[in-house]
Amino acid sequence: MSPNVRRFLPIILIAFFLLVLLPALFRKSSTTGPTAKTLSQETISAMGLIDKSEIAFKAAHGHYSSHLADLLGLDHKLGPDLVDGIAVQLDVSSDGQVYYGEVGSSVIDLVRARQGAAVITHGCTVVKSGSGVACPVTAAKTTTTGTTTASTTTTTG
């Protein structure tokens, strides 16, 4: 290498660092989608709407439904909650008098089961703690386990 190139090499390296690496280091990451608090609220709302719809379906048909599509027809407010990545699992006993519903998102999972009109199981687990993420206050006991800050609430009636 010639002496002139060696003299300018540190300047070239500094210019490269400033032009290429600094913007990458200081780029602000933008998140898309709902916040943890919003997703938690939507998950809790979805469980309430599913439970209310199951009760209405049973009153109209004499048994609970294991199909989410039947419930969406009864309450159109449920659809927008499901858009944000909320998963729903429904199961109904063979005679249609007991239903089990599980609603979960990346921050919170809820479980509810009814036999007739009585709630036989209600539970909540905080999967990922964050600002505004909490189980509904209808809880009987809350436990925190390990370093993952998982909160579980179960009420059996």
mmCIF file of the C-alpha atoms, coordinates in Angstrom:
data_MODEL
# 
_entry.id   MODEL 
# 
loop_
_atom_site.group_PDB 
_atom_site.id 
_atom_site.type_symbol 
_atom_site.label_atom_id 
_atom_site.label_alt_id 
_atom_site.label_comp_id 
_atom_site.label_asym_id 
_atom_site.label_entity_id 
_atom_site.label_seq_id 
_atom_site.pdbx_PDB_ins_code 
_atom_site.Cartn_x 
_atom_site.Cartn_y 
_atom_site.Cartn_z 
_atom_site.occupancy 
_atom_site.B_iso_or_equiv 
_atom_site.pdbx_formal_charge 
_atom_site.auth_seq_id 
_atom_site.auth_comp_id 
_atom_site.auth_asym_id 
_atom_site.auth_atom_id 
_atom_site.pdbx_PDB_model_num 
ATOM 1   C CA . MET A 1 1   ? 0.000   0.000   0.000  1.00 0.00 ? 1   MET A CA 1 
ATOM 2   C CA . SER A 1 2   ? 1.168   3.468   -0.748 1.00 0.00 ? 2   SER A CA 1 
ATOM 3   C CA . PRO A 1 3   ? 1.728   5.889   2.120  1.00 0.00 ? 3   PRO A CA 1 
ATOM 4   C CA . ASN A 1 4   ? -1.087  8.153   0.929  1.00 0.00 ? 4   ASN A CA 1 
ATOM 5   C CA . VAL A 1 5   ? -3.620  5.299   1.115  1.00 0.00 ? 5   VAL A CA 1 
ATOM 6   C CA . ARG A 1 6   ? -2.398  4.318   4.594  1.00 0.00 ? 6   ARG A CA 1 
ATOM 7   C CA . ARG A 1 7   ? -2.840  7.877   5.739  1.00 0.00 ? 7   ARG A CA 1 
ATOM 8   C CA . PHE A 1 8   ? -6.474  7.997   4.561  1.00 0.00 ? 8   PHE A CA 1 
ATOM 9   C CA . LEU A 1 9   ? -7.417  4.437   5.613  1.00 0.00 ? 9   LEU A CA 1 
ATOM 10  C CA . PRO A 1 10  ? -8.502  5.400   9.182  1.00 0.00 ? 10  PRO A CA 1 
ATOM 11  C CA . ILE A 1 11  ? -10.628 8.222   7.787  1.00 0.00 ? 11  ILE A CA 1 
ATOM 12  C CA . ILE A 1 12  ? -12.226 5.862   5.269  1.00 0.00 ? 12  ILE A CA 1 
ATOM 13  C CA . LEU A 1 13  ? -12.977 3.317   8.021  1.00 0.00 ? 13  LEU A CA 1 
ATOM 14  C CA . ILE A 1 14  ? -14.518 5.979   10.262 1.00 0.00 ? 14  ILE A CA 1 
ATOM 15  C CA . ALA A 1 15  ? -16.639 7.276   7.379  1.00 0.00 ? 15  ALA A CA 1 
ATOM 16  C CA . PHE A 1 16  ? -17.797 3.716   6.622  1.00 0.00 ? 16  PHE A CA 1 
ATOM 17  C CA . PHE A 1 17  ? -18.710 3.206   10.275 1.00 0.00 ? 17  PHE A CA 1 
ATOM 18  C CA . LEU A 1 18  ? -20.650 6.453   10.422 1.00 0.00 ? 18  LEU A CA 1 
ATOM 19  C CA . LEU A 1 19  ? -22.527 5.884   7.169  1.00 0.00 ? 19  LEU A CA 1 
ATOM 20  C CA . VAL A 1 20  ? -23.392 2.201   7.549  1.00 0.00 ? 20  VAL A CA 1 
ATOM 21  C CA . LEU A 1 21  ? -23.330 1.074   11.151 1.00 0.00 ? 21  LEU A CA 1 
ATOM 22  C CA . LEU A 1 22  ? -24.564 4.099   13.110 1.00 0.00 ? 22  LEU A CA 1 
ATOM 23  C CA . PRO A 1 23  ? -27.977 4.345   11.405 1.00 0.00 ? 23  PRO A CA 1 
ATOM 24  C CA . ALA A 1 24  ? -28.520 0.661   12.111 1.00 0.00 ? 24  ALA A CA 1 
ATOM 25  C CA . LEU A 1 25  ? -27.610 1.131   15.764 1.00 0.00 ? 25  LEU A CA 1 
ATOM 26  C CA . PHE A 1 26  ? -29.854 4.132   16.341 1.00 0.00 ? 26  PHE A CA 1 
ATOM 27  C CA . ARG A 1 27  ? -32.833 2.991   14.295 1.00 0.00 ? 27  ARG A CA 1 
ATOM 28  C CA . LYS A 1 28  ? -35.908 2.874   16.478 1.00 0.00 ? 28  LYS A CA 1 
ATOM 29  C CA . SER A 1 29  ? -37.839 -0.345  16.179 1.00 0.00 ? 29  SER A CA 1 
ATOM 30  C CA . SER A 1 30  ? -41.532 0.108   15.699 1.00 0.00 ? 30  SER A CA 1 
ATOM 31  C CA . THR A 1 31  ? -43.956 -2.489  16.899 1.00 0.00 ? 31  THR A CA 1 
ATOM 32  C CA . THR A 1 32  ? -47.110 -3.275  15.044 1.00 0.00 ? 32  THR A CA 1 
ATOM 33  C CA . GLY A 1 33  ? -50.232 -4.722  16.513 1.00 0.00 ? 33  GLY A CA 1 
ATOM 34  C CA . PRO A 1 34  ? -51.840 -4.335  19.895 1.00 0.00 ? 34  PRO A CA 1 
ATOM 35  C CA . THR A 1 35  ? -49.979 -3.656  23.115 1.00 0.00 ? 35  THR A CA 1 
ATOM 36  C CA . ALA A 1 36  ? -49.832 -6.313  25.827 1.00 0.00 ? 36  ALA A CA 1 
ATOM 37  C CA . LYS A 1 37  ? -52.484 -4.428  27.811 1.00 0.00 ? 37  LYS A CA 1 
ATOM 38  C CA . THR A 1 38  ? -54.839 -4.184  24.825 1.00 0.00 ? 38  THR A CA 1 
ATOM 39  C CA . LEU A 1 39  ? -54.344 -7.849  23.928 1.00 0.00 ? 39  LEU A CA 1 
ATOM 40  C CA . SER A 1 40  ? -55.018 -8.857  27.533 1.00 0.00 ? 40  SER A CA 1 
ATOM 41  C CA . GLN A 1 41  ? -58.227 -6.809  27.610 1.00 0.00 ? 41  GLN A CA 1 
ATOM 42  C CA . GLU A 1 42  ? -59.363 -8.227  24.265 1.00 0.00 ? 42  GLU A CA 1 
ATOM 43  C CA . THR A 1 43  ? -58.707 -11.786 25.469 1.00 0.00 ? 43  THR A CA 1 
ATOM 44  C CA . ILE A 1 44  ? -60.735 -11.230 28.641 1.00 0.00 ? 44  ILE A CA 1 
ATOM 45  C CA . SER A 1 45  ? -63.485 -9.564  26.607 1.00 0.00 ? 45  SER A CA 1 
ATOM 46  C CA . ALA A 1 46  ? -63.536 -12.478 24.145 1.00 0.00 ? 46  ALA A CA 1 
ATOM 47  C CA . MET A 1 47  ? -63.993 -14.975 26.996 1.00 0.00 ? 47  MET A CA 1 
ATOM 48  C CA . GLY A 1 48  ? -66.891 -12.933 28.365 1.00 0.00 ? 48  GLY A CA 1 
ATOM 49  C CA . LEU A 1 49  ? -68.523 -12.682 24.943 1.00 0.00 ? 49  LEU A CA 1 
ATOM 50  C CA . ILE A 1 50  ? -68.086 -16.414 24.299 1.00 0.00 ? 50  ILE A CA 1 
ATOM 51  C CA . ASP A 1 51  ? -69.602 -17.275 27.670 1.00 0.00 ? 51  ASP A CA 1 
ATOM 52  C CA . LYS A 1 52  ? -72.525 -14.904 27.090 1.00 0.00 ? 52  LYS A CA 1 
ATOM 53  C CA . SER A 1 53  ? -73.054 -16.322 23.593 1.00 0.00 ? 53  SER A CA 1 
ATOM 54  C CA . GLU A 1 54  ? -72.928 -19.910 24.841 1.00 0.00 ? 54  GLU A CA 1 
ATOM 55  C CA . ILE A 1 55  ? -75.621 -19.101 27.414 1.00 0.00 ? 55  ILE A CA 1 
ATOM 56  C CA . ALA A 1 56  ? -77.773 -17.464 24.716 1.00 0.00 ? 56  ALA A CA 1 
ATOM 57  C CA . PHE A 1 57  ? -77.223 -20.422 22.362 1.00 0.00 ? 57  PHE A CA 1 
ATOM 58  C CA . LYS A 1 58  ? -78.233 -22.873 25.092 1.00 0.00 ? 58  LYS A CA 1 
ATOM 59  C CA . ALA A 1 59  ? -81.362 -20.863 25.860 1.00 0.00 ? 59  ALA A CA 1 
ATOM 60  C CA . ALA A 1 60  ? -82.338 -20.906 22.181 1.00 0.00 ? 60  ALA A CA 1 
ATOM 61  C CA . HIS A 1 61  ? -81.385 -24.490 21.294 1.00 0.00 ? 61  HIS A CA 1 
ATOM 62  C CA . GLY A 1 62  ? -81.368 -26.423 24.588 1.00 0.00 ? 62  GLY A CA 1 
ATOM 63  C CA . HIS A 1 63  ? -77.644 -27.249 24.408 1.00 0.00 ? 63  HIS A CA 1 
ATOM 64  C CA . TYR A 1 64  ? -74.261 -25.544 24.164 1.00 0.00 ? 64  TYR A CA 1 
ATOM 65  C CA . SER A 1 65  ? -72.430 -25.191 20.835 1.00 0.00 ? 65  SER A CA 1 
ATOM 66  C CA . SER A 1 66  ? -68.935 -26.451 20.091 1.00 0.00 ? 66  SER A CA 1 
ATOM 67  C CA . HIS A 1 67  ? -68.694 -24.268 16.980 1.00 0.00 ? 67  HIS A CA 1 
ATOM 68  C CA . LEU A 1 68  ? -67.317 -20.757 17.169 1.00 0.00 ? 68  LEU A CA 1 
ATOM 69  C CA . ALA A 1 69  ? -69.211 -19.855 13.992 1.00 0.00 ? 69  ALA A CA 1 
ATOM 70  C CA . ASP A 1 70  ? -72.522 -20.391 15.836 1.00 0.00 ? 70  ASP A CA 1 
ATOM 71  C CA . LEU A 1 71  ? -71.404 -17.934 18.502 1.00 0.00 ? 71  LEU A CA 1 
ATOM 72  C CA . LEU A 1 72  ? -70.155 -15.333 16.006 1.00 0.00 ? 72  LEU A CA 1 
ATOM 73  C CA . GLY A 1 73  ? -73.673 -15.260 14.578 1.00 0.00 ? 73  GLY A CA 1 
ATOM 74  C CA . LEU A 1 74  ? -75.072 -14.365 17.995 1.00 0.00 ? 74  LEU A CA 1 
ATOM 75  C CA . ASP A 1 75  ? -72.584 -11.632 18.926 1.00 0.00 ? 75  ASP A CA 1 
ATOM 76  C CA . HIS A 1 76  ? -70.768 -9.726  16.193 1.00 0.00 ? 76  HIS A CA 1 
ATOM 77  C CA . LYS A 1 77  ? -68.519 -7.950  18.742 1.00 0.00 ? 77  LYS A CA 1 
ATOM 78  C CA . LEU A 1 78  ? -66.541 -11.184 19.118 1.00 0.00 ? 78  LEU A CA 1 
ATOM 79  C CA . GLY A 1 79  ? -65.072 -11.067 15.596 1.00 0.00 ? 79  GLY A CA 1 
ATOM 80  C CA . PRO A 1 80  ? -62.806 -8.020  16.011 1.00 0.00 ? 80  PRO A CA 1 
ATOM 81  C CA . ASP A 1 81  ? -61.293 -9.488  19.198 1.00 0.00 ? 81  ASP A CA 1 
ATOM 82  C CA . LEU A 1 82  ? -60.250 -12.602 17.313 1.00 0.00 ? 82  LEU A CA 1 
ATOM 83  C CA . VAL A 1 83  ? -58.381 -10.638 14.634 1.00 0.00 ? 83  VAL A CA 1 
ATOM 84  C CA . ASP A 1 84  ? -55.465 -9.801  16.954 1.00 0.00 ? 84  ASP A CA 1 
ATOM 85  C CA . GLY A 1 85  ? -54.249 -13.380 17.366 1.00 0.00 ? 85  GLY A CA 1 
ATOM 86  C CA . ILE A 1 86  ? -56.593 -14.671 20.039 1.00 0.00 ? 86  ILE A CA 1 
ATOM 87  C CA . ALA A 1 87  ? -57.089 -18.435 19.838 1.00 0.00 ? 87  ALA A CA 1 
ATOM 88  C CA . VAL A 1 88  ? -60.352 -20.056 20.927 1.00 0.00 ? 88  VAL A CA 1 
ATOM 89  C CA . GLN A 1 89  ? -60.970 -23.696 21.728 1.00 0.00 ? 89  GLN A CA 1 
ATOM 90  C CA . LEU A 1 90  ? -64.483 -24.940 22.483 1.00 0.00 ? 90  LEU A CA 1 
ATOM 91  C CA . ASP A 1 91  ? -65.586 -28.387 23.565 1.00 0.00 ? 91  ASP A CA 1 
ATOM 92  C CA . VAL A 1 92  ? -69.067 -29.563 24.466 1.00 0.00 ? 92  VAL A CA 1 
ATOM 93  C CA . SER A 1 93  ? -70.161 -32.761 26.198 1.00 0.00 ? 93  SER A CA 1 
ATOM 94  C CA . SER A 1 94  ? -71.998 -35.362 24.152 1.00 0.00 ? 94  SER A CA 1 
ATOM 95  C CA . ASP A 1 95  ? -75.361 -34.378 25.691 1.00 0.00 ? 95  ASP A CA 1 
ATOM 96  C CA . GLY A 1 96  ? -74.620 -30.659 25.108 1.00 0.00 ? 96  GLY A CA 1 
ATOM 97  C CA . GLN A 1 97  ? -75.156 -29.667 28.749 1.00 0.00 ? 97  GLN A CA 1 
ATOM 98  C CA . VAL A 1 98  ? -71.489 -28.969 29.633 1.00 0.00 ? 98  VAL A CA 1 
ATOM 99  C CA . TYR A 1 99  ? -69.136 -26.729 27.724 1.00 0.00 ? 99  TYR A CA 1 
ATOM 100 C CA . TYR A 1 100 ? -65.438 -25.978 28.078 1.00 0.00 ? 100 TYR A CA 1 
ATOM 101 C CA . GLY A 1 101 ? -63.956 -22.847 26.563 1.00 0.00 ? 101 GLY A CA 1 
ATOM 102 C CA . GLU A 1 102 ? -60.347 -21.765 26.401 1.00 0.00 ? 102 GLU A CA 1 
ATOM 103 C CA . VAL A 1 103 ? -59.323 -18.359 25.084 1.00 0.00 ? 103 VAL A CA 1 
ATOM 104 C CA . GLY A 1 104 ? -55.648 -17.540 24.788 1.00 0.00 ? 104 GLY A CA 1 
ATOM 105 C CA . SER A 1 105 ? -53.280 -14.955 23.428 1.00 0.00 ? 105 SER A CA 1 
ATOM 106 C CA . SER A 1 106 ? -49.560 -14.353 23.695 1.00 0.00 ? 106 SER A CA 1 
ATOM 107 C CA . VAL A 1 107 ? -50.017 -12.643 27.080 1.00 0.00 ? 107 VAL A CA 1 
ATOM 108 C CA . ILE A 1 108 ? -52.897 -14.381 28.876 1.00 0.00 ? 108 ILE A CA 1 
ATOM 109 C CA . ASP A 1 109 ? -54.912 -17.634 28.810 1.00 0.00 ? 109 ASP A CA 1 
ATOM 110 C CA . LEU A 1 110 ? -58.433 -18.008 30.203 1.00 0.00 ? 110 LEU A CA 1 
ATOM 111 C CA . VAL A 1 111 ? -60.484 -21.145 30.814 1.00 0.00 ? 111 VAL A CA 1 
ATOM 112 C CA . ARG A 1 112 ? -64.163 -21.443 31.717 1.00 0.00 ? 112 ARG A CA 1 
ATOM 113 C CA . ALA A 1 113 ? -66.500 -24.413 31.932 1.00 0.00 ? 113 ALA A CA 1 
ATOM 114 C CA . ARG A 1 114 ? -70.225 -24.481 32.614 1.00 0.00 ? 114 ARG A CA 1 
ATOM 115 C CA . GLN A 1 115 ? -72.560 -27.281 33.519 1.00 0.00 ? 115 GLN A CA 1 
ATOM 116 C CA . GLY A 1 116 ? -76.090 -26.098 32.957 1.00 0.00 ? 116 GLY A CA 1 
ATOM 117 C CA . ALA A 1 117 ? -76.085 -22.519 34.219 1.00 0.00 ? 117 ALA A CA 1 
ATOM 118 C CA . ALA A 1 118 ? -73.348 -22.995 36.845 1.00 0.00 ? 118 ALA A CA 1 
ATOM 119 C CA . VAL A 1 119 ? -69.687 -22.142 36.257 1.00 0.00 ? 119 VAL A CA 1 
ATOM 120 C CA . ILE A 1 120 ? -67.765 -25.266 37.261 1.00 0.00 ? 120 ILE A CA 1 
ATOM 121 C CA . THR A 1 121 ? -64.256 -24.044 36.373 1.00 0.00 ? 121 THR A CA 1 
ATOM 122 C CA . HIS A 1 122 ? -62.770 -20.632 35.780 1.00 0.00 ? 122 HIS A CA 1 
ATOM 123 C CA . GLY A 1 123 ? -59.028 -20.124 35.435 1.00 0.00 ? 123 GLY A CA 1 
ATOM 124 C CA . CYS A 1 124 ? -56.520 -17.573 34.266 1.00 0.00 ? 124 CYS A CA 1 
ATOM 125 C CA . THR A 1 125 ? -52.797 -17.753 33.501 1.00 0.00 ? 125 THR A CA 1 
ATOM 126 C CA . VAL A 1 126 ? -50.619 -14.744 32.731 1.00 0.00 ? 126 VAL A CA 1 
ATOM 127 C CA . VAL A 1 127 ? -48.238 -16.054 30.072 1.00 0.00 ? 127 VAL A CA 1 
ATOM 128 C CA . LYS A 1 128 ? -46.187 -12.892 29.613 1.00 0.00 ? 128 LYS A CA 1 
ATOM 129 C CA . SER A 1 129 ? -46.339 -10.179 32.219 1.00 0.00 ? 129 SER A CA 1 
ATOM 130 C CA . GLY A 1 130 ? -46.463 -6.601  31.100 1.00 0.00 ? 130 GLY A CA 1 
ATOM 131 C CA . SER A 1 131 ? -47.992 -3.264  31.868 1.00 0.00 ? 131 SER A CA 1 
ATOM 132 C CA . GLY A 1 132 ? -51.750 -3.700  32.233 1.00 0.00 ? 132 GLY A CA 1 
ATOM 133 C CA . VAL A 1 133 ? -51.689 -7.508  31.927 1.00 0.00 ? 133 VAL A CA 1 
ATOM 134 C CA . ALA A 1 134 ? -53.657 -9.089  34.768 1.00 0.00 ? 134 ALA A CA 1 
ATOM 135 C CA . CYS A 1 135 ? -56.242 -11.761 35.369 1.00 0.00 ? 135 CYS A CA 1 
ATOM 136 C CA . PRO A 1 136 ? -59.836 -10.641 35.934 1.00 0.00 ? 136 PRO A CA 1 
ATOM 137 C CA . VAL A 1 137 ? -60.610 -9.765  39.551 1.00 0.00 ? 137 VAL A CA 1 
ATOM 138 C CA . THR A 1 138 ? -63.124 -12.632 39.901 1.00 0.00 ? 138 THR A CA 1 
ATOM 139 C CA . ALA A 1 139 ? -60.196 -14.776 41.008 1.00 0.00 ? 139 ALA A CA 1 
ATOM 140 C CA . ALA A 1 140 ? -60.078 -16.676 44.276 1.00 0.00 ? 140 ALA A CA 1 
ATOM 141 C CA . LYS A 1 141 ? -56.338 -17.267 44.468 1.00 0.00 ? 141 LYS A CA 1 
ATOM 142 C CA . THR A 1 142 ? -53.328 -16.148 42.486 1.00 0.00 ? 142 THR A CA 1 
ATOM 143 C CA . THR A 1 143 ? -49.964 -17.855 42.464 1.00 0.00 ? 143 THR A CA 1 
ATOM 144 C CA . THR A 1 144 ? -46.719 -16.722 40.939 1.00 0.00 ? 144 THR A CA 1 
ATOM 145 C CA . THR A 1 145 ? -44.204 -19.317 39.862 1.00 0.00 ? 145 THR A CA 1 
ATOM 146 C CA . GLY A 1 146 ? -40.506 -19.087 39.091 1.00 0.00 ? 146 GLY A CA 1 
ATOM 147 C CA . THR A 1 147 ? -38.835 -16.317 37.200 1.00 0.00 ? 147 THR A CA 1 
ATOM 148 C CA . THR A 1 148 ? -41.300 -16.323 34.307 1.00 0.00 ? 148 THR A CA 1 
ATOM 149 C CA . THR A 1 149 ? -43.883 -14.490 36.417 1.00 0.00 ? 149 THR A CA 1 
ATOM 150 C CA . ALA A 1 150 ? -46.754 -16.781 35.570 1.00 0.00 ? 150 ALA A CA 1 
ATOM 151 C CA . SER A 1 151 ? -49.942 -16.095 37.443 1.00 0.00 ? 151 SER A CA 1 
ATOM 152 C CA . THR A 1 152 ? -52.614 -18.759 37.700 1.00 0.00 ? 152 THR A CA 1 
ATOM 153 C CA . THR A 1 153 ? -56.095 -18.288 39.074 1.00 0.00 ? 153 THR A CA 1 
ATOM 154 C CA . THR A 1 154 ? -58.603 -21.081 39.414 1.00 0.00 ? 154 THR A CA 1 
ATOM 155 C CA . THR A 1 155 ? -62.067 -21.091 40.906 1.00 0.00 ? 155 THR A CA 1 
ATOM 156 C CA . THR A 1 156 ? -64.002 -24.318 41.064 1.00 0.00 ? 156 THR A CA 1 
ATOM 157 C CA . GLY A 1 157 ? -67.621 -24.270 42.023 1.00 0.00 ? 157 GLY A CA 1 
# 
